[in-house]
């Protein structure tokens, strides 16, 4: 089922429906997709996979919203066959993949107010730049030394002009 992401975390009737689905072990997988995949809407959507024949009381979460899972096109993003194959391989294997797929016990989902939002269970990749502070301090020291040297040169030129 293709769903709007809000239904996976809002309270009220939506939470009651999620509670019923999780408590009865019907939710097999929640897959988040990239934004701008469908004509007429730019929002990111989720796929909710339900099953009446699950053997484990666990739910799989797949974050397929990253750039590895779609191709940028002119007006819309595109899911190509290779992207779908990658998602299906994770779905079939049910193995955890860092920053992409995680299988969570339904009891933990219940403790989390039946929140089925993928971002609550799949840790996002840290894409911040790693900075070596020692290297940065060395660069700053070199820059300060160059500025001091230039100031001395400027002082010498100004004294020559004044004379």
C-alpha positions, 0 to 999 in steps of 0.5 A, a space after each residue: 500500500 502506498 501511503 502518506 508518511 504522516 499516517 505512520 506517526 500521528 495519533 488518534 484513529 491512525 494510531 489505533 489502526 497501527 496498534 491493531 496491525 502491529 498487535 496482530 502481527 500484520 505489518 511485514 515491512 515499511 519502506 520509505 521512498 525518495 520524494 518526487 517519484 509520482 506525478 502530481 506530488 513531490 512528497 516522499 511516500 512510504 510503502 506499507 507491506 502487510 502479511 497475514 502469514 508472518 512467523 516472527 513478531 518483528 517488523 522490517 524498516 527500509 529507508 530507500 530514500 537516499 540517492 542510491 535508490 533513485 535517479 534524478 530526472 528533469 521533473 520527477 525522480 525515477 525508480 529504475 529496475 536496479 533500484 527496485 532490485 536492491 530494495 527487493 533484495 533487502 526485503 527478501 533477506 530481512 537482514 539489517 543494513 547500516 543506515 538502510 534497513 532494520 528489523 525491530 521487535 513489535 514489542 519495541 514498536 508498541 513501547 514507541 506508541 506504535 510509531 511506524 516511521 522509518 526514521 524512528 528505527 533506521 539511523 540516518 547516515 552521518 554525512 557531516 565532514 570529518 575535520 582533523 583539528 590538528 591539521 586545521 590548527 596547523 593551517 591556521 598557524 601557517 596562515 597567521 605567519 603569512 599574514 604577519 610576514 605580509 604586515 612586516 613587508 607593508 610596514 617596510 613599504 610604508 616607511 619607504 614611501 614616507 621618507 
